[in-house]
Amino acid sequence: MNTALYVDYEYVRKSFTRNNGERRSQPESVVSTLVEAVRRLEHGRRRVVIREVFADWDRVEASAVLQSLFLAGFHPGYAASRRERNTPDVELSLSALECLLTRDDVTRFVIMAGDRAFIPIATRLREYGREVTILAYSDTAAAELLDAVGASCVLEADFFGRSGLERNPERRRTLPGDLAIERSGADEPGELHKECVRLVLEAESRHGAVIWLVPFYKEYMNVHFDDLNNVQRKMIVNDLVEWGVLSIEQRSSGAGAQDQFSVLMINDDHELVRQVRAALARDEHGGNGTLARASNRDDSSRGGAEPHPAPRHNFDD
């Protein structure tokens, strides 16, 4: 199965800087991230036969970047910046459409980008029967883009370029697409895990039993754990999923691919959840508070509740 990879370079560079700090965000580090993306996408009989990276090369330190890209087998595509935005959606989309029309052997398209401007090309490729995957950083990707392809077609790039991941295989678990995501390595819940459960219960009390995953990260995790980086925040949730405290499910309103979304569910029967609820009840003077009352909701609401009406967020820089 042949794959075509299309990359928004500025998106990767900015997201890598946000996750790893300015000091580590040298051009060679960003290119290494793209090389790792190819390596992880090529498993089994899959081969990445097209590798295109788009940017306004007049606005970046192009000499070192372009040389590294050429050596790694990437083809740089030029995308002139526009005053109102800096995303190569038009040029990237045209290149992907050309591939669709001329390369029948390419059955999978991977778009490494986070702007919702890429929704039209992702949708069109799917309409023509192609497999479309969004490869993105979890806290810098537009929720609309991720929902357009569905949770099973989203791969996370948060750990790319982090050498410690390969040295700690016992701290990995498999996600859709055979990509690994790291856990903290904790054997039992700590204070950060309890705080995360508290945030989930707070979101549940405000929005109902169905909590949209991406807005939860943006509105709760990123704000409350502002002293942690995105990778560390993800580790907390991943630990809780591994222990059965939380689960992540894909839902759909039934109106098509663009209405798919990922939701976070909490296991009310887990001992940690019971402990946090009890602590909240004590804080609310005998369990009369909002969060305590959430535990008495009708269980049937989990099966038929609509997503909470919080506004959809654009996570663009």
SVG drawing of the C-alpha trace seen along z (x, -y; Angstrom):
<svg xmlns="http://www.w3.org/2000/svg" viewBox="-32 -41 54 47">
<polyline fill="none" stroke="black" stroke-width="0.4" points="0.0,0.0 1.5,-3.3 1.2,-6.5 1.6,-10.1 2.7,-12.5 2.0,-16.2 3.4,-18.5 2.7,-22.0 6.3,-22.9 5.5,-25.9 2.8,-24.0 5.3,-21.3 8.0,-23.8 5.7,-25.9 4.2,-22.8 7.6,-21.2 8.8,-24.4 5.8,-24.6 6.4,-21.0 10.1,-21.0 11.3,-24.6 13.0,-27.1 16.5,-25.8 15.7,-22.3 13.8,-23.5 16.6,-23.7 16.0,-23.0 17.6,-19.6 15.4,-18.7 12.3,-19.5 13.5,-17.6 14.3,-14.6 10.6,-14.8 9.5,-14.4 11.9,-11.5 10.5,-9.8 7.0,-10.3 7.9,-8.5 9.5,-5.7 6.4,-5.1 4.1,-5.3 6.1,-2.7 5.1,0.5 4.1,3.8 3.8,3.3 3.1,-0.4 5.6,-2.7 5.6,-6.5 6.3,-7.1 5.5,-10.9 6.9,-13.2 6.2,-16.9 6.8,-19.7 5.2,-23.1 6.3,-26.5 7.1,-30.0 10.8,-29.3 11.6,-33.0 10.5,-33.4 12.4,-30.5 16.1,-29.7 15.8,-27.8 19.4,-26.9 19.9,-24.3 16.3,-23.2 16.2,-22.5 19.4,-20.6 18.3,-18.4 14.9,-17.8 16.5,-16.8 18.9,-14.4 15.9,-12.8 14.0,-12.3 11.5,-15.2 10.4,-17.5 10.0,-21.1 7.0,-22.9 6.8,-26.7 3.7,-28.3 3.6,-32.1 2.4,-33.6 -0.8,-35.6 -1.1,-38.6 -4.1,-37.2 -2.6,-33.7 0.4,-31.5 -0.9,-28.1 -0.1,-26.4 -3.6,-24.9 -4.1,-25.8 -0.8,-24.6 -0.9,-21.4 -4.4,-20.7 -3.6,-21.1 -0.7,-18.8 -2.8,-16.1 -5.5,-16.4 -2.9,-16.0 -1.7,-12.8 -5.3,-11.6 -5.9,-12.0 -2.5,-10.7 -1.4,-8.0 -3.9,-5.1 -1.3,-3.2 -1.5,-5.8 -4.3,-4.7 -3.5,-6.5 -3.0,-10.3 -1.4,-11.5 -1.7,-15.3 0.6,-16.6 -1.1,-19.8 -3.5,-21.3 -5.4,-24.1 -9.1,-23.6 -8.4,-25.0 -7.4,-21.4 -10.9,-20.0 -12.0,-20.4 -9.1,-18.4 -9.4,-15.7 -13.1,-15.4 -12.7,-15.3 -10.0,-12.6 -12.3,-10.5 -15.2,-10.9 -12.9,-9.4 -12.4,-6.3 -8.9,-7.1 -7.8,-6.5 -7.0,-9.9 -5.0,-10.3 -4.3,-13.5 -1.0,-13.5 -1.0,-16.3 0.0,-17.6 -2.9,-17.1 -3.0,-20.6 -2.4,-22.6 -4.8,-21.0 -8.2,-22.4 -11.0,-20.2 -13.0,-20.5 -10.1,-19.0 -9.7,-16.1 -13.5,-15.4 -13.7,-15.6 -11.7,-12.4 -12.7,-10.7 -10.7,-9.6 -9.5,-6.3 -7.8,-8.3 -5.9,-10.7 -2.3,-10.0 -0.5,-12.0 3.0,-13.5 3.5,-14.7 6.3,-12.2 8.1,-12.5 11.7,-13.6 11.8,-12.4 14.5,-9.8 13.5,-8.7 10.4,-7.0 12.5,-4.3 14.5,-3.7 11.4,-3.0 9.2,-0.5 7.5,0.6 5.9,-2.8 4.1,-2.6 0.7,-1.4 -0.7,-1.1 -3.0,-3.6 -4.8,-3.5 -2.3,-3.3 0.2,-1.3 1.8,-4.5 2.9,-4.3 2.1,-6.9 4.0,-7.2 2.8,-6.9 4.4,-8.4 5.5,-5.0 3.6,-5.5 2.5,-2.3 -0.4,-3.9 -2.4,-7.1 -0.8,-10.3 -2.0,-13.8 -1.9,-14.8 -4.1,-11.9 -6.6,-12.8 -6.6,-16.4 -7.3,-15.1 -10.2,-13.0 -11.6,-16.1 -11.3,-18.1 -13.3,-15.4 -16.0,-15.4 -16.1,-19.2 -16.5,-19.0 -19.2,-16.4 -21.1,-18.5 -21.1,-21.4 -21.6,-19.6 -23.1,-16.3 -21.8,-12.7 -20.4,-13.1 -17.2,-15.2 -15.6,-16.2 -11.9,-15.2 -10.1,-18.0 -12.0,-20.9 -11.4,-19.1 -7.6,-19.3 -7.9,-23.0 -10.3,-24.2 -9.3,-22.1 -5.9,-20.3 -4.0,-23.0 -5.3,-25.7 -5.1,-23.7 -1.8,-22.1 -0.2,-25.1 3.2,-24.3 3.4,-21.0 4.1,-20.6 1.7,-18.9 3.5,-15.6 3.3,-15.5 -0.4,-16.4 -1.1,-13.6 0.8,-11.1 -1.7,-11.8 -4.7,-11.0 -2.9,-8.0 -2.2,-6.6 -5.9,-6.9 -7.0,-5.2 -4.5,-2.4 -5.9,-1.9 -9.5,-1.8 -10.4,-5.1 -11.2,-6.8 -11.9,-5.6 -11.9,-7.4 -14.7,-6.6 -15.6,-7.7 -19.1,-9.0 -21.1,-10.2 -24.3,-12.1 -25.1,-10.0 -24.8,-12.9 -21.5,-11.8 -17.8,-11.8 -17.6,-15.5 -19.9,-14.8 -17.6,-12.3 -15.9,-13.3 -13.9,-11.7 -15.4,-11.7 -13.9,-11.1 -15.9,-8.8 -15.3,-8.2 -15.7,-4.9 -17.9,-5.6 -17.2,-2.2 -13.5,-2.7 -12.2,-3.2 -10.2,-6.3 -13.4,-8.0 -15.2,-7.1 -12.4,-8.6 -12.4,-11.8 -16.2,-12.1 -16.2,-11.5 -13.5,-14.2 -15.6,-16.6 -18.7,-15.8 -16.9,-16.6 -15.8,-19.9 -19.3,-20.6 -20.6,-20.2 -22.0,-16.7 -22.3,-16.0 -24.9,-18.6 -22.6,-20.3 -22.9,-20.2 -20.2,-17.6 -21.6,-15.3 -25.0,-15.5 -23.4,-14.4 -22.9,-11.0 -26.7,-10.5 -27.5,-11.2 -29.5,-8.8 -27.1,-6.1 -29.1,-6.1 -27.7,-9.6 -24.4,-8.0 -25.9,-6.1 -28.0,-8.9 -26.6,-12.2 -25.5,-14.7 -22.1,-16.3 -21.9,-19.2 -22.7,-22.5 -19.3,-24.1 -18.1,-26.0 -15.8,-24.2 -12.2,-25.6 -9.7,-26.6 -6.3,-25.5 -4.3,-27.4 -1.4,-29.6"/>
</svg>
